[in-house]
Amino acid sequence: MTLTRRERLRDLHTKLLVEERSLDAGARRRLYATAGVLVGVGLVGFIVLLVGVVTQTGIERLDEPVDAWFDDLRSPATTPFMIALAVIFGPVALPIIVLVVTVVWSIVAKHLWRPLLLAGGMVTGVVLAQVIAPIVQHPRPPVEDMLFGPDHSFSFPSGHVLGASNFFLLLAFLLASRLQQRWFTALAVTVAIVMVVTQAAGRIYLGYHYLSDTMASVTLAMMILGCVIAIDTRRTVRVPPEELEQTTIVPSA
């Protein structure tokens, strides 16, 4: 039987973009709850940091002492490693890495849904950083403290930290949510947290950001991750019909 053009497009859409998985109702609720907590905590944290930076109160008071502490930690052995991280998660290398991961993942997995979620989350982070920074206009540390060339742009939030946070946190969720193995989930989350903290420390160490800048990036990444979890759950999670019937039964009086 010959398929019509509409049927072929629907078939292609199903193969590439439809990725369904079966979870019980409780697991789906936990995913939505996790998404809500991430968005809520991230939003509150970002607002607190933003108010502190604008009014120069709160955590803003820790920026200078933390920056001075990292300056004291500088050494010829550590600096090249921090510079390498800055390059890898910079505006040139990271988009190439994301593009390669997205294309390879799409080919190997033969679907586009999760690779597109990763790419969409990364692009969202870039847009947020580019929009927020010139509005807040938070100055960077002194140019003479920068170890990898001068940067006169605004620093709130840190684009490097936001990019690294989005990449590792989104990748951890998109992989662990399908594998459903506790050991892998623990490993993925641990690696993501370590990489985020390392990148945040590196930006302060190199003299390009303050603590408030890096923490703002983490809160934005939390909100993006929460949104991705909610979208992915809505799009892919299917509860078995028998469970749906049980949950909709109203007990008689």
Summary of the structure (lengths in Angstrom):
residues: 253
radius of gyration: 21.5
end to end distance: 54.1
largest distance: 75.7
contacts: 791
relative contact order: 0.17
helix: 75%
strand: 2%
